[in-house]
């Protein structure tokens, strides 16, 4: 597919136009790839977890309870969280 400067992709966000021009198989694979969608609350939870991991050892370590809708976690078994912090938009 040949794309000119003023193409049908002008309506797409500039950061994603390059993906629209990929060959079909590559574009479909990119669309189907897992991605981490960062939410403010998730970012805060990860920051607190990171803090707990680096906390100096003590007799009574701090703890953290995280709760929420488990339907998504049960469906994915937490696999989507493995990609936290990775740039999934790279081709």
C-alpha positions in Angstrom: 0.0 0.0 0.0 1.4 3.4 -1.0 0.6 6.3 1.2 1.0 9.9 0.2 1.5 12.8 2.6 -2.2 13.6 2.4 -3.8 10.2 2.7 -6.8 8.5 4.2 -4.8 8.2 7.4 -5.0 11.9 8.1 -7.9 11.3 10.5 -5.7 9.0 12.6 -3.6 10.1 15.5 -0.1 10.8 14.1 1.4 8.3 16.6 -0.6 5.5 15.0 -0.6 6.3 11.3 2.5 4.2 10.7 0.6 1.1 11.9 -2.2 1.7 9.4 0.4 1.3 6.6 1.7 -2.1 7.7 1.1 -5.2 5.6 -2.2 -6.9 6.6 -0.7 -9.7 8.6 1.5 -7.3 10.6 -1.3 -4.8 11.2 -3.7 -7.5 12.4 -1.0 -8.9 14.7 -0.4 -5.4 16.1 -4.2 -4.9 16.6 -4.5 -8.2 18.5 -1.5 -7.7 20.7 -2.0 -7.2 24.4 -1.5 -3.7 25.7 -1.3 -2.1 29.1 -3.8 0.7 29.4 -2.6 2.9 32.3 -5.1 4.3 34.7 -4.3 6.7 37.4 -5.5 4.3 40.1 -3.4 1.4 38.7 -0.4 3.7 38.5 -0.8 4.6 42.2 -1.2 0.9 43.1 2.0 0.0 41.3 3.9 2.8 42.9 2.8 1.6 46.3 3.7 -2.0 45.5 7.1 -0.9 44.3 7.6 1.0 47.6 6.7 -2.2 49.5 9.3 -4.2 47.5 12.0 -1.7 48.5 11.0 -1.2 52.1 13.7 -1.9 54.6 13.3 -5.3 56.3 11.6 -5.1 59.8 9.8 -7.4 62.2 6.5 -5.9 61.3 6.5 -5.1 57.6 3.8 -2.9 56.1 1.1 -4.5 54.0 -1.3 -3.4 51.3 -4.8 -4.8 50.4 -5.9 -4.3 46.8 -9.4 -5.1 45.9 -11.7 -4.5 43.0 -13.7 -6.3 40.3 -12.2 -9.7 39.9 -14.0 -10.6 36.7 -11.3 -9.2 34.5 -8.5 -10.8 36.5 -10.2 -14.2 36.5 -10.6 -14.0 32.7 -6.9 -13.0 32.0 -5.4 -14.6 35.1 -3.4 -11.3 35.5 -1.5 -11.9 32.3 -2.1 -8.4 31.1 -0.3 -7.0 34.2 2.9 -8.7 33.1 3.3 -6.0 30.4 3.1 -3.1 32.8 5.7 -0.5 31.9 6.5 -1.9 28.5 5.9 0.1 25.4 3.5 -2.1 23.4 3.3 0.4 20.5 6.7 -0.5 19.0 6.6 -2.1 15.7 
